[in-house]
Amino acid sequence: MGDDLDRLERLSTDELRERAFALAKHRWDVQFFWRLLRSIPAAEAAAGHLEASEAGIATASARVSEALSAEGDPEVQEALRPLYIAYLSEHGDG
């Protein structure tokens, strides 16, 4: 397990996101995407986008919209990196 985690840690954030998304889509894992949506406001705050994080907490539709726009923000993606690693590690895609 440690070797798999080390291998995942060496991947770029873009590669981690792509792998996590592909695995979740393959598994029809809606729960992963819901966890991701719930994590975006905290990731926005960690990336220094405090106004965006507050808006994300306001409504579920804002979260979906943020999720789509957050994909292009490297700072937000970097803040979501641990979620991608945990998901890939948990489901054996190391």
MOPAC internal coordinates of N, CA, C and O (Angstrom, degrees):
PM7 1SCF
backbone

  N    0.0000 0     0.00 0     0.00 0    0    0    0
  C    1.4515 1     0.00 0     0.00 0    1    0    0
  C    1.5250 1   110.51 1     0.00 0    2    1    0
  O    1.2310 1   119.49 1   139.91 1    3    2    1
  N    1.3362 1   118.58 1   -40.09 1    3    2    1
  C    1.4534 1   122.08 1   179.59 1    5    3    2
  C    1.5133 1   112.34 1   -61.56 1    6    5    3
  O    1.2310 1   120.29 1   140.53 1    7    6    5
  N    1.3478 1   117.05 1   -39.47 1    7    6    5
  C    1.4620 1   120.38 1   178.39 1    9    7    6
  C    1.5266 1   110.79 1   -64.39 1   10    9    7
  O    1.2310 1   120.62 1   138.96 1   11   10    9
  N    1.3418 1   116.43 1   -41.04 1   11   10    9
  C    1.4671 1   120.21 1   178.32 1   13   11   10
  C    1.5205 1   110.56 1   -62.95 1   14   13   11
  O    1.2310 1   120.35 1   137.93 1   15   14   13
  N    1.3194 1   116.94 1   -42.07 1   15   14   13
  C    1.4675 1   120.95 1   179.62 1   17   15   14
  C    1.5240 1   110.37 1   -64.85 1   18   17   15
  O    1.2310 1   120.32 1   137.82 1   19   18   17
  N    1.3292 1   116.99 1   -42.18 1   19   18   17
  C    1.4743 1   120.33 1   177.24 1   21   19   18
  C    1.5249 1   111.00 1   -60.87 1   22   21   19
  O    1.2310 1   120.51 1   138.07 1   23   22   21
  N    1.3204 1   116.63 1   -41.93 1   23   22   21
  C    1.4694 1   121.23 1   179.52 1   25   23   22
  C    1.5309 1   110.65 1   -63.41 1   26   25   23
  O    1.2310 1   120.74 1   138.43 1   27   26   25
  N    1.3348 1   116.19 1   -41.57 1   27   26   25
  C    1.4592 1   119.70 1   178.16 1   29   27   26
  C    1.5188 1   111.40 1   -65.68 1   30   29   27
  O    1.2310 1   120.14 1   139.59 1   31   30   29
  N    1.3143 1   117.34 1   -40.41 1   31   30   29
  C    1.4704 1   121.60 1  -179.85 1   33   31   30
  C    1.5272 1   111.60 1   -60.76 1   34   33   31
  O    1.2310 1   120.09 1   150.35 1   35   34   33
  N    1.3256 1   117.44 1   -29.65 1   35   34   33
  C    1.4676 1   120.76 1  -178.45 1   37   35   34
  C    1.5301 1   113.09 1   -79.71 1   38   37   35
  O    1.2310 1   120.07 1   166.08 1   39   38   37
  N    1.3348 1   117.47 1   -13.92 1   39   38   37
  C    1.4678 1   120.32 1   179.80 1   41   39   38
  C    1.5226 1   110.69 1   -75.10 1   42   41   39
  O    1.2310 1   120.99 1   -26.41 1   43   42   41
  N    1.3181 1   115.71 1   153.59 1   43   42   41
  C    1.4692 1   120.15 1   175.34 1   45   43   42
  C    1.5222 1   108.76 1   -69.41 1   46   45   43
  O    1.2310 1   120.94 1   -20.66 1   47   46   45
  N    1.3136 1   115.81 1   159.34 1   47   46   45
  C    1.4588 1   120.21 1   178.21 1   49   47   46
  C    1.5245 1   110.72 1   -62.10 1   50   49   47
  O    1.2310 1   120.06 1   141.13 1   51   50   49
  N    1.3320 1   117.49 1   -38.87 1   51   50   49
  C    1.4689 1   120.23 1   177.68 1   53   51   50
  C    1.5221 1   111.27 1   -60.59 1   54   53   51
  O    1.2310 1   120.56 1   136.56 1   55   54   53
  N    1.3223 1   116.54 1   -43.44 1   55   54   53
  C    1.4696 1   120.76 1   179.18 1   57   55   54
  C    1.5291 1   110.61 1   -64.83 1   58   57   55
  O    1.2310 1   120.34 1   138.57 1   59   58   57
  N    1.3253 1   116.95 1   -41.43 1   59   58   57
  C    1.4708 1   120.18 1   177.75 1   61   59   58
  C    1.5228 1   111.05 1   -61.24 1   62   61   59
  O    1.2310 1   120.81 1   133.87 1   63   62   61
  N    1.3449 1   116.05 1   -46.13 1   63   62   61
  C    1.4627 1   120.12 1   179.45 1   65   63   62
  C    1.5190 1   110.92 1   -60.39 1   66   65   63
  O    1.2310 1   120.66 1   132.66 1   67   66   65
  N    1.3300 1   116.35 1   -47.34 1   67   66   65
  C    1.4644 1   120.48 1  -179.59 1   69   67   66
  C    1.5255 1   111.43 1   -60.14 1   70   69   67
  O    1.2310 1   120.34 1   135.64 1   71   70   69
  N    1.3181 1   116.96 1   -44.36 1   71   70   69
  C    1.4678 1   120.31 1   179.95 1   73   71   70
  C    1.5229 1   111.75 1   -66.22 1   74   73   71
  O    1.2310 1   120.55 1   136.11 1   75   74   73
  N    1.3354 1   116.56 1   -43.89 1   75   74   73
  C    1.4673 1   120.05 1   179.82 1   77   75   74
  C    1.5213 1   110.57 1   -63.43 1   78   77   75
  O    1.2310 1   120.18 1   136.01 1   79   78   77
  N    1.3355 1   117.26 1   -43.99 1   79   78   77
  C    1.4617 1   120.50 1   178.96 1   81   79   78
  C    1.5264 1   110.74 1   -62.98 1   82   81   79
  O    1.2310 1   120.38 1   134.98 1   83   82   81
  N    1.3240 1   116.88 1   -45.02 1   83   82   81
  C    1.4685 1   120.04 1  -179.30 1   85   83   82
  C    1.5294 1   111.14 1   -62.34 1   86   85   83
  O    1.2310 1   120.70 1   136.97 1   87   86   85
  N    1.3217 1   116.26 1   -43.03 1   87   86   85
  C    1.4665 1   119.70 1   179.88 1   89   87   86
  C    1.5229 1   110.53 1   -65.59 1   90   89   87
  O    1.2310 1   120.05 1   135.39 1   91   90   89
  N    1.3263 1   117.50 1   -44.61 1   91   90   89
  C    1.4640 1   120.55 1  -179.84 1   93   91   90
  C    1.5311 1   111.11 1   -64.19 1   94   93   91
  O    1.2310 1   120.23 1   140.68 1   95   94   93
  N    1.3238 1   117.16 1   -39.32 1   95   94   93
  C    1.4676 1   119.96 1   177.09 1   97   95   94
  C    1.5252 1   110.10 1   -64.38 1   98   97   95
  O    1.2310 1   120.72 1   136.13 1   99   98   97
  N    1.3248 1   116.23 1   -43.87 1   99   98   97
  C    1.4674 1   120.77 1   179.72 1  101   99   98
  C    1.5357 1   110.98 1   -60.81 1  102  101   99
  O    1.2310 1   120.61 1   140.67 1  103  102  101
  N    1.3259 1   116.44 1   -39.33 1  103  102  101
  C    1.4610 1   122.02 1  -177.99 1  105  103  102
  C    1.5318 1   112.04 1   -86.61 1  106  105  103
  O    1.2310 1   119.79 1   178.46 1  107  106  105
  N    1.3223 1   118.00 1    -1.54 1  107  106  105
  C    1.4659 1   122.61 1  -174.20 1  109  107  106
  C    1.5219 1   109.82 1    52.30 1  110  109  107
  O    1.2310 1   120.99 1  -134.70 1  111  110  109
  N    1.3165 1   115.72 1    45.30 1  111  110  109
  C    1.4576 1   122.76 1  -173.07 1  113  111  110
  C    1.5322 1   110.90 1   -91.65 1  114  113  111
  O    1.2310 1   121.04 1  -100.06 1  115  114  113
  N    1.3065 1   115.62 1    79.94 1  115  114  113
  C    1.4572 1   121.73 1   179.86 1  117  115  114
  C    1.5283 1   110.16 1   -62.34 1  118  117  115
  O    1.2310 1   120.83 1   147.29 1  119  118  117
  N    1.3129 1   116.01 1   -32.71 1  119  118  117
  C    1.4607 1   120.31 1  -179.66 1  121  119  118
  C    1.5314 1   111.58 1   -59.52 1  122  121  119
  O    1.2310 1   119.52 1   141.66 1  123  122  121
  N    1.3336 1   118.53 1   -38.34 1  123  122  121
  C    1.4600 1   121.33 1   177.16 1  125  123  122
  C    1.5275 1   110.12 1   -61.29 1  126  125  123
  O    1.2310 1   120.64 1   133.19 1  127  126  125
  N    1.3314 1   116.38 1   -46.81 1  127  126  125
  C    1.4581 1   119.43 1  -178.52 1  129  127  126
  C    1.5311 1   111.00 1   -66.01 1  130  129  127
  O    1.2310 1   120.24 1   143.67 1  131  130  129
  N    1.3172 1   117.14 1   -36.33 1  131  130  129
  C    1.4660 1   119.95 1   176.85 1  133  131  130
  C    1.5316 1   109.98 1   -65.44 1  134  133  131
  O    1.2310 1   120.13 1   137.15 1  135  134  133
  N    1.3314 1   117.35 1   -42.85 1  135  134  133
  C    1.4710 1   121.39 1   177.09 1  137  135  134
  C    1.5364 1   109.86 1   -61.14 1  138  137  135
  O    1.2310 1   120.74 1   140.09 1  139  138  137
  N    1.3107 1   116.19 1   -39.91 1  139  138  137
  C    1.4610 1   120.92 1   177.86 1  141  139  138
  C    1.5327 1   110.62 1   -62.65 1  142  141  139
  O    1.2310 1   120.73 1   133.40 1  143  142  141
  N    1.3312 1   116.21 1   -46.60 1  143  142  141
  C    1.4633 1   119.93 1   178.91 1  145  143  142
  C    1.5271 1   111.31 1   -60.56 1  146  145  143
  O    1.2310 1   120.21 1   139.49 1  147  146  145
  N    1.3226 1   117.20 1   -40.51 1  147  146  145
  C    1.4700 1   120.47 1   178.71 1  149  147  146
  C    1.5188 1   111.28 1   -67.23 1  150  149  147
  O    1.2310 1   119.90 1   153.90 1  151  150  149
  N    1.3264 1   117.80 1   -26.10 1  151  150  149
  C    1.4643 1   121.96 1  -177.37 1  153  151  150
  C    1.5258 1   113.25 1   -84.48 1  154  153  151
  O    1.2310 1   120.05 1   162.42 1  155  154  153
  N    1.3106 1   117.51 1   -17.58 1  155  154  153
  C    1.4656 1   120.21 1  -174.83 1  157  155  154
  C    1.5303 1   112.86 1   -61.37 1  158  157  155
  O    1.2310 1   118.21 1   136.24 1  159  158  157
  N    1.3363 1   121.01 1   -43.76 1  159  158  157
  C    1.4725 1   117.72 1   178.39 1  161  159  158
  C    1.5292 1   112.92 1   -57.66 1  162  161  159
  O    1.2310 1   119.71 1   138.55 1  163  162  161
  N    1.3144 1   118.16 1   -41.45 1  163  162  161
  C    1.4693 1   120.55 1   177.99 1  165  163  162
  C    1.5221 1   110.73 1   -67.20 1  166  165  163
  O    1.2310 1   120.16 1   142.56 1  167  166  165
  N    1.3289 1   117.29 1   -37.44 1  167  166  165
  C    1.4643 1   120.67 1   178.22 1  169  167  166
  C    1.5250 1   110.17 1   -67.04 1  170  169  167
  O    1.2310 1   120.69 1   141.33 1  171  170  169
  N    1.3254 1   116.28 1   -38.67 1  171  170  169
  C    1.4720 1   120.07 1   176.63 1  173  171  170
  C    1.5308 1   109.48 1   -60.83 1  174  173  171
  O    1.2310 1   120.40 1   135.37 1  175  174  173
  N    1.3329 1   116.84 1   -44.63 1  175  174  173
  C    1.4630 1   120.70 1   179.54 1  177  175  174
  C    1.5211 1   110.67 1   -64.20 1  178  177  175
  O    1.2310 1   120.09 1   137.52 1  179  178  177
  N    1.3308 1   117.43 1   -42.48 1  179  178  177
  C    1.4671 1   121.31 1   179.26 1  181  179  178
  C    1.5233 1   111.33 1   -63.17 1  182  181  179
  O    1.2310 1   120.78 1   149.41 1  183  182  181
  N    1.3334 1   116.11 1   -30.59 1  183  182  181
  C    1.4598 1   121.02 1   179.25 1  185  183  182
  C    1.5267 1   111.38 1   -84.41 1  186  185  183
  O    1.2310 1   120.17 1  -179.76 1  187  186  185
  N    1.3375 1   117.27 1     0.24 1  187  186  185
  C    1.4558 1   121.12 1   178.03 1  189  187  186
  C    1.5157 1   115.04 1    89.00 1  190  189  187
  O    1.2310 1   120.29 1  -169.81 1  191  190  189
  N    1.3178 1   117.05 1    10.19 1  191  190  189
  C    1.4656 1   121.85 1  -179.95 1  193  191  190
  C    1.5320 1   108.90 1   -99.52 1  194  193  191
  O    1.2310 1   120.20 1  -111.44 1  195  194  193
  N    1.3190 1   117.23 1    68.56 1  195  194  193
  C    1.4579 1   121.71 1  -173.36 1  197  195  194
  C    1.5226 1   112.79 1   -63.80 1  198  197  195
  O    1.2310 1   119.50 1   140.99 1  199  198  197
  N    1.3216 1   118.55 1   -39.01 1  199  198  197
  C    1.4627 1   120.22 1   179.06 1  201  199  198
  C    1.5238 1   110.99 1   -62.74 1  202  201  199
  O    1.2310 1   120.29 1   139.09 1  203  202  201
  N    1.3159 1   117.06 1   -40.91 1  203  202  201
  C    1.4627 1   121.08 1   179.50 1  205  203  202
  C    1.5210 1   110.71 1   -66.39 1  206  205  203
  O    1.2310 1   120.10 1   143.00 1  207  206  205
  N    1.3388 1   117.41 1   -37.00 1  207  206  205
  C    1.4629 1   119.33 1  -179.55 1  209  207  206
  C    1.5215 1   110.80 1   -67.44 1  210  209  207
  O    1.2310 1   119.83 1   142.22 1  211  210  209
  N    1.3265 1   117.93 1   -37.78 1  211  210  209
  C    1.4568 1   120.89 1   177.64 1  213  211  210
  C    1.5230 1   111.29 1   -66.07 1  214  213  211
  O    1.2310 1   120.16 1   139.76 1  215  214  213
  N    1.3179 1   117.30 1   -40.24 1  215  214  213
  C    1.4643 1   120.79 1   177.96 1  217  215  214
  C    1.5185 1   110.63 1   -65.11 1  218  217  215
  O    1.2310 1   120.29 1   145.48 1  219  218  217
  N    1.3224 1   117.06 1   -34.52 1  219  218  217
  C    1.4590 1   120.79 1  -179.34 1  221  219  218
  C    1.5025 1   113.44 1   -67.01 1  222  221  219
  O    1.2310 1   120.78 1   152.66 1  223  222  221
  N    1.3103 1   116.11 1   -27.34 1  223  222  221
  C    1.4516 1   120.07 1   179.92 1  225  223  222
  C    1.5225 1   110.42 1   -77.28 1  226  225  223
  O    1.2310 1   120.06 1   154.98 1  227  226  225
  N    1.3254 1   117.49 1   -25.02 1  227  226  225
  C    1.4581 1   122.44 1  -173.53 1  229  227  226
  C    1.5283 1   113.74 1   -62.36 1  230  229  227
  O    1.2310 1   119.60 1   131.33 1  231  230  229
  N    1.3341 1   118.37 1   -48.67 1  231  230  229
  C    1.4688 1   119.51 1  -175.42 1  233  231  230
  C    1.5230 1   111.41 1  -145.68 1  234  233  231
  O    1.2310 1   121.33 1   -24.69 1  235  234  233
  N    1.3217 1   115.06 1   155.31 1  235  234  233
  C    1.4643 1   119.96 1   177.92 1  237  235  234
  C    1.5239 1   111.19 1   -66.92 1  238  237  235
  O    1.2310 1   120.01 1   143.47 1  239  238  237
  N    1.3240 1   117.58 1   -36.53 1  239  238  237
  C    1.4654 1   119.14 1  -179.85 1  241  239  238
  C    1.5225 1   110.84 1   -66.04 1  242  241  239
  O    1.2310 1   120.45 1   146.26 1  243  242  241
  N    1.3202 1   116.74 1   -33.74 1  243  242  241
  C    1.4643 1   119.53 1   176.29 1  245  243  242
  C    1.5168 1   110.05 1   -65.29 1  246  245  243
  O    1.2310 1   120.31 1   144.43 1  247  246  245
  N    1.3140 1   117.01 1   -35.57 1  247  246  245
  C    1.4685 1   120.42 1   178.69 1  249  247  246
  C    1.5238 1   111.39 1   -64.95 1  250  249  247
  O    1.2310 1   120.44 1   138.23 1  251  250  249
  N    1.3014 1   116.77 1   -41.77 1  251  250  249
  C    1.4660 1   119.46 1   178.78 1  253  251  250
  C    1.5189 1   109.59 1   -63.46 1  254  253  251
  O    1.2310 1   120.78 1   135.46 1  255  254  253
  N    1.3085 1   116.11 1   -44.54 1  255  254  253
  C    1.4578 1   120.37 1   178.23 1  257  255  254
  C    1.5267 1   110.90 1   -61.62 1  258  257  255
  O    1.2310 1   120.56 1   136.27 1  259  258  257
  N    1.3214 1   116.54 1   -43.73 1  259  258  257
  C    1.4634 1   120.70 1   178.29 1  261  259  258
  C    1.5196 1   111.41 1   -62.77 1  262  261  259
  O    1.2310 1   120.85 1   140.74 1  263  262  261
  N    1.3129 1   115.98 1   -39.26 1  263  262  261
  C    1.4641 1   119.52 1  -179.41 1  265  263  262
  C    1.5135 1   110.28 1   -59.51 1  266  265  263
  O    1.2310 1   121.19 1   138.58 1  267  266  265
  N    1.3205 1   115.33 1   -41.42 1  267  266  265
  C    1.4567 1   118.97 1  -179.31 1  269  267  266
  C    1.5189 1   111.18 1   -69.88 1  270  269  267
  O    1.2310 1   119.98 1   141.58 1  271  270  269
  N    1.3284 1   117.65 1   -38.42 1  271  270  269
  C    1.4627 1   119.60 1  -179.64 1  273  271  270
  C    1.5240 1   111.50 1   -81.69 1  274  273  271
  O    1.2310 1   119.45 1   151.00 1  275  274  273
  N    1.3252 1   118.65 1   -29.00 1  275  274  273
  C    1.4639 1   122.04 1  -178.35 1  277  275  274
  C    1.5210 1   111.61 1   -68.16 1  278  277  275
  O    1.2310 1   120.23 1   158.13 1  279  278  277
  N    1.3242 1   117.17 1   -21.87 1  279  278  277
  C    1.4621 1   119.90 1  -178.79 1  281  279  278
  C    1.5174 1   111.37 1   -58.72 1  282  281  279
  O    1.2310 1   119.84 1   150.05 1  283  282  281
  N    1.3224 1   117.91 1   -29.95 1  283  282  281
  C    1.4536 1   121.10 1  -178.33 1  285  283  282
  C    1.5220 1   114.04 1   -90.32 1  286  285  283
  O    1.2310 1   119.66 1   179.89 1  287  286  285
  N    1.3183 1   118.25 1    -0.11 1  287  286  285
  C    1.4622 1   121.46 1  -177.95 1  289  287  286
  C    1.5251 1   109.71 1   -99.47 1  290  289  287
  O    1.2310 1   119.78 1   -72.70 1  291  290  289
  N    1.3264 1   118.02 1   107.30 1  291  290  289
  C    1.4641 1   120.73 1  -175.85 1  293  291  290
  C    1.5231 1   113.61 1   -61.74 1  294  293  291
  O    1.2310 1   119.77 1   148.87 1  295  294  293
  N    1.3330 1   118.04 1   -31.13 1  295  294  293
  C    1.4674 1   119.55 1   179.57 1  297  295  294
  C    1.5246 1   111.06 1   -69.19 1  298  297  295
  O    1.2310 1   120.53 1   139.80 1  299  298  297
  N    1.3258 1   116.60 1   -40.20 1  299  298  297
  C    1.4654 1   120.67 1   177.82 1  301  299  298
  C    1.5251 1   109.29 1   -67.25 1  302  301  299
  O    1.2310 1   120.78 1   137.09 1  303  302  301
  N    1.3335 1   116.11 1   -42.91 1  303  302  301
  C    1.4656 1   118.78 1   179.06 1  305  303  302
  C    1.5237 1   110.99 1   -61.23 1  306  305  303
  O    1.2310 1   120.60 1   140.72 1  307  306  305
  N    1.3214 1   116.45 1   -39.28 1  307  306  305
  C    1.4632 1   120.40 1   178.73 1  309  307  306
  C    1.5264 1   110.00 1   -62.57 1  310  309  307
  O    1.2310 1   120.05 1   141.67 1  311  310  309
  N    1.3324 1   117.52 1   -38.33 1  311  310  309
  C    1.4605 1   121.29 1   178.52 1  313  311  310
  C    1.5311 1   111.63 1   -69.11 1  314  313  311
  O    1.2310 1   120.28 1   153.96 1  315  314  313
  N    1.3374 1   117.07 1   -26.04 1  315  314  313
  C    1.4696 1   121.46 1   178.04 1  317  315  314
  C    1.5310 1   112.59 1   -86.95 1  318  317  315
  O    1.2310 1   120.11 1   172.54 1  319  318  317
  N    1.3115 1   117.39 1    -7.46 1  319  318  317
  C    1.4623 1   123.29 1  -177.56 1  321  319  318
  C    1.5349 1   113.66 1   -49.02 1  322  321  319
  O    1.2310 1   119.13 1   133.64 1  323  322  321
  N    1.3465 1   119.27 1   -46.36 1  323  322  321
  C    1.4763 1   118.65 1   179.65 1  325  323  322
  C    1.5317 1   113.42 1   -60.26 1  326  325  323
  O    1.2310 1   120.37 1   147.78 1  327  326  325
  N    1.3339 1   116.89 1   -32.22 1  327  326  325
  C    1.4557 1   120.07 1   177.57 1  329  327  326
  C    1.5247 1   110.63 1   -65.66 1  330  329  327
  O    1.2310 1   120.49 1   137.23 1  331  330  329
  N    1.3380 1   116.66 1   -42.77 1  331  330  329
  C    1.4647 1   120.33 1   178.07 1  333  331  330
  C    1.5219 1   111.27 1   -63.05 1  334  333  331
  O    1.2310 1   120.67 1   135.29 1  335  334  333
  N    1.3244 1   116.33 1   -44.71 1  335  334  333
  C    1.4675 1   120.45 1  -179.78 1  337  335  334
  C    1.5238 1   110.45 1   -62.70 1  338  337  335
  O    1.2310 1   120.32 1   134.03 1  339  338  337
  N    1.3207 1   117.00 1   -45.97 1  339  338  337
  C    1.4736 1   120.40 1  -179.65 1  341  339  338
  C    1.5255 1   110.86 1   -60.76 1  342  341  339
  O    1.2310 1   120.33 1   137.08 1  343  342  341
  N    1.3242 1   116.98 1   -42.92 1  343  342  341
  C    1.4555 1   120.38 1  -178.76 1  345  343  342
  C    1.5259 1   111.35 1   -65.33 1  346  345  343
  O    1.2310 1   120.56 1   132.32 1  347  346  345
  N    1.3156 1   116.54 1   -47.68 1  347  346  345
  C    1.4687 1   119.89 1   179.92 1  349  347  346
  C    1.5257 1   111.53 1   -65.21 1  350  349  347
  O    1.2310 1   120.37 1   141.56 1  351  350  349
  N    1.3043 1   116.91 1   -38.44 1  351  350  349
  C    1.4604 1   120.90 1   178.68 1  353  351  350
  C    1.5311 1   110.62 1   -66.35 1  354  353  351
  O    1.2310 1   120.79 1   136.32 1  355  354  353
  N    1.3105 1   116.10 1   -43.68 1  355  354  353
  C    1.4677 1   121.99 1  -178.42 1  357  355  354
  C    1.5217 1   112.69 1   -63.37 1  358  357  355
  O    1.2310 1   120.95 1   146.25 1  359  358  357
  N    1.3257 1   115.79 1   -33.75 1  359  358  357
  C    1.4680 1   119.96 1  -174.72 1  361  359  358
  C    1.5227 1   113.00 1  -106.94 1  362  361  359
  O    1.2310 1   120.55 1  -163.50 1  363  362  361
  N    1.3234 1   116.56 1    16.50 1  363  362  361
  C    1.4551 1   121.46 1   169.19 1  365  363  362
  C    1.5056 1   116.57 1    72.17 1  366  365  363
  O    1.2310 1   119.46 1  -147.98 1  367  366  365
  N    1.3215 1   118.63 1    32.02 1  367  366  365
  C    1.4692 1   119.81 1   176.68 1  369  367  366
  C    1.5295 1   109.26 1  -109.29 1  370  369  367
  O    1.2310 1   121.10 1  -131.57 1  371  370  369
  N    1.3503 1   115.50 1    48.43 1  371  370  369
  C    1.4577 1   119.64 1   179.97 1  373  371  370
  C    1.4472 1   109.30 1   -87.62 1  374  373  371
  O    1.2310 1   120.10 1   180.00 1  375  374  373

